[in-house]
Amino acid sequence: MKPVLAILAAGMGSRYGGLKQIDTVGSNGESIIDFSIYDAKEAGFEKVVLIIRKEHEEAFENALGKKVRQFMEVEYVFQDMNDLPNGYTMPEDRVKPWGTTHALLALRHTIQEPFMIINADDYYGKDSFKIMYEFLSNPDNKEFAMMGYKLENTLTEHGSVTRAICDVEDTYLQKIVEIQKIRKNGNGAEYEKDDEWLPLENSLVSMNYWGFTPEVFALFEEVFVNFLDREYAKNPMLCEHVIPTAIGELLISHNIKVKMLQSNANWFGVTYQEDKPLVVEKLQEYKDAGMYPFDLWSK
């Protein structure tokens, strides 16, 4: 049961202004997702499952699937907004997805192996894939895992971001809380609360880089139903639920164990269109340094 790579790629890209998941950032026409899949392949992964919208399948196949299939098994699953528990229906005019908890559940009929899941538009660093592959390859391991990054290594110069702040004890996650509107402040960070910017001490954060066993699906189904029971009636057009929040709730309700793995790499991604030039520059530096070939998918 070799571990599988799953990638969250069904987002709308509203802040970016387009389908950023397959936007070109590499010197040979690559997107960030190309580099993540390449790093996963080098770490030992042989299968990638892309969570996308059905209407984007052709775009993903043309931009990515045709290239990667020569080296890895590629499968698509679709985040269907109508895929809801009994008793719930999608509001007629809703366009916003239900969040990454719902996106992960799209895998429940496809994956029976341990798997890692990441964002399509984030660059995580080569070594992180090796660390996660080794963790997931241990047949005796029944725990979940999270790859943590230093907050200071995850901020953009071009606006505020949301980050899931982690409380860790003895290498295990104890608590995880999403904080919105975090921005750089010199060499540190600050966040907005009640129209005031407050300092935020450096800590490990989640960048949606998780390792799971298939047991996570039943747990997430329960969490998602509870979320709908609480929030659907209050905000049916915009309510959403995300993986860090699901994990935080499960730490309390089911006492799950989440091993904190750590990467010292500088995360970067394309939250805003203004982030793109830096991403292009960094990936070119990595190619120039020999970390990647000019053509990632050449035989």
QUIFENGI-V510583 format. One line per field, one symbol per residue. psi: psi as a letter, one per 40 degrees, with the letter a starting at -180 (. if undefined). A space follows every 10 residues. Layout:
psi: ???
//
This chain:
psi: giiihihhfe iefdddfage dfiheieffi iddddddddd ddeeiehhhh hiideedddd ddddddddde dihhihihhh eegiiheiih idehehieid ddddeeeded heiiiihiid fhhehddddd ddddddehee heiiihhiih ddeeiiefai ihihhhhhhf eihdihhhhi fhiigbeaii ihhffhhiih ihiiihffhi hiieeddddd dddddddddd ddddgddeii hidddddddd dddefihhhh ihheihiiag dideeddddd ddddddddee diidhdfh.
//
